[in-house]
Amino acid sequence: MMVTVRIGNIPAVLLIPSQIGINSRRRFFKPLFAPSPPTFERMSAAKVRASSSTAFVETKPDSILDEKVEVSTSKNILACPICYVPLIWNGNPGFSVDSAPQTSFQCSTCKKSYFGNETHLDLTVTSGAKEYGESMPVSTQIFRFSLVSFLYERGWRQSFSVLGGFPGPEKEFELTKNYLKPVLGGNIVDASCGSGLFSRLFAKSGLFSLVIALDYSENMLRQCYEFIKQEESFPKENLILVRADISRLPFASSSVDAVHAGAALHCWPSPSAAVAEISRVLRPGGVFVATTYLLDGPFAALPLLRPLRENIGQISGSHIFLAERELEDLCRACGLVGFTCVRNRRFVMISARKAS
Ligand SMILES: C[S@@+](CC[C@H](N)C(=O)[O-])C[C@H]1O[C@@H](n2cnc3c(N)ncnc32)[C@H](O)[C@@H]1O
């Protein structure tokens, strides 16, 4: 099958593996009218490289993307982050942004109670702890500052396009929707949603039965709530804001249809613990879509880069990915299959799914 791709003003064709005789789900971009030499053509995973312009990818449904999965109709997916058993709601379950303050649950196993506040439900393991506090690595802590959450959609996020080749929310949302085709109508967790840039788009699209905007930062969730409040006629039903740690997700195993994680993989204290959790909560056939940075190209060959990365990682808590195959390996190691990705300079969008 042929897929239309635009790299700046340059039309290109994406060939799926069956046409080029490769038994893999990777895709290849081949420029139609390429400047010479066609620097963006490389025989690896699906990608578009554009040195100065944004790469637009218009993916038509193919056999991979069309494989429909039986999606969840039950919204009762919230689980105790300690025991992983479904939480019992005190009162009627409320799946609306406005229902958080009246919400409380209990775990039938450990008997711990969880509560909502004005803006979100707190489903962290430490919720309710009075004396105990723990600090996370810098890459998690930094987003807890109110100034950072205020600035995030007021310039910070936009810098990702300039510095890293992120195509911007609208294009990223379009690309994401293509990967999510098999699970439309089901529930979606926008993991590490920040101030809810994509959670709000998911909710407004009406394409999902339930949207869960999840982040560890209280201030990011508050900012998300503020944005929602400011928007007249925002569809608040079927959207809830949840505070949780990505390495301890408050969902029952095999209960989630889709997990999206925009610009977050590199911020997680342990990407493998996080992706393993995502794999645990995804139902068979459930889809994981994420974006991050990739520091490959000439840099990757530097012999000192790997030890340097480890040192930077230890100080900042962030993880620098050096190659697509590293991300593919991470997904595979965590039980996710069918890895595929799209590139634009340092930006990479990956997708994989839980084996059926
Ligand atoms: C760069 S922002 C991405 C926000 C948004 N998804 C986007 O696409 O712009 C990274 C987010 O990851 C969140 N984060 C970092 N560590 C986390 C953790 N351990 N658990 C959950 N979220 C975390 C931060 O709070 C922050 O909101």
Ligand as a Chemical Component Dictionary entry (heavy atoms), coordinates in Angstrom:
data_LIG
# 
_chem_comp.id                   LIG 
_chem_comp.type                 NON-POLYMER 
_chem_comp.pdbx_formal_charge   0 
_chem_comp.three_letter_code    LIG 
# 
loop_
_chem_comp_atom.comp_id 
_chem_comp_atom.atom_id 
_chem_comp_atom.alt_atom_id 
_chem_comp_atom.type_symbol 
_chem_comp_atom.charge 
_chem_comp_atom.model_Cartn_x 
_chem_comp_atom.model_Cartn_y 
_chem_comp_atom.model_Cartn_z 
_chem_comp_atom.pdbx_ordinal 
LIG C1  C1  C 0  7.320 17.436 29.036 1  
LIG S1  S1  S 1  5.856 17.132 29.942 2  
LIG C2  C2  C 0  4.758 16.443 28.723 3  
LIG C3  C3  C 0  3.356 16.999 28.820 4  
LIG C4  C4  C 0  2.412 16.616 27.675 5  
LIG N1  N1  N 0  2.155 15.213 27.645 6  
LIG C5  C5  C 0  2.889 17.081 26.327 7  
LIG O1  O1  O 0  2.816 16.306 25.368 8  
LIG O2  O2  O -1 3.275 18.227 26.214 9  
LIG C6  C6  C 0  6.322 15.726 30.882 10 
LIG C7  C7  C 0  5.306 15.371 31.956 11 
LIG O3  O3  O 0  5.725 14.143 32.565 12 
LIG C8  C8  C 0  5.279 14.189 33.907 13 
LIG N2  N2  N 0  5.994 13.201 34.709 14 
LIG C9  C9  C 0  7.318 13.190 35.020 15 
LIG N3  N3  N 0  7.580 12.152 35.834 16 
LIG C10 C10 C 0  6.410 11.486 36.036 17 
LIG C11 C11 C 0  6.047 10.339 36.795 18 
LIG N4  N4  N 0  6.929 9.688  37.532 19 
LIG N5  N5  N 0  4.766 9.923  36.761 20 
LIG C12 C12 C 0  3.843 10.600 36.021 21 
LIG N6  N6  N 0  4.126 11.691 35.299 22 
LIG C13 C13 C 0  5.400 12.147 35.306 23 
LIG C14 C14 C 0  5.573 15.622 34.320 24 
LIG O4  O4  O 0  4.851 16.002 35.463 25 
LIG C15 C15 C 0  5.199 16.399 33.080 26 
LIG O5  O5  O 0  3.890 16.894 33.154 27 
# 
loop_
_chem_comp_bond.comp_id 
_chem_comp_bond.atom_id_1 
_chem_comp_bond.atom_id_2 
_chem_comp_bond.value_order 
_chem_comp_bond.pdbx_ordinal 
LIG C1  S1  SING 1  
LIG S1  C2  SING 2  
LIG S1  C6  SING 3  
LIG C2  C3  SING 4  
LIG C3  C4  SING 5  
LIG C4  N1  SING 6  
LIG C4  C5  SING 7  
LIG C5  O1  DOUB 8  
LIG C5  O2  SING 9  
LIG C6  C7  SING 10 
LIG C7  O3  SING 11 
LIG C7  C15 SING 12 
LIG O3  C8  SING 13 
LIG C8  N2  SING 14 
LIG C8  C14 SING 15 
LIG N2  C9  SING 16 
LIG N2  C13 SING 17 
LIG C9  N3  DOUB 18 
LIG N3  C10 SING 19 
LIG C10 C11 SING 20 
LIG C10 C13 DOUB 21 
LIG C11 N4  SING 22 
LIG C11 N5  DOUB 23 
LIG N5  C12 SING 24 
LIG C12 N6  DOUB 25 
LIG N6  C13 SING 26 
LIG C14 O4  SING 27 
LIG C14 C15 SING 28 
LIG C15 O5  SING 29 
# 
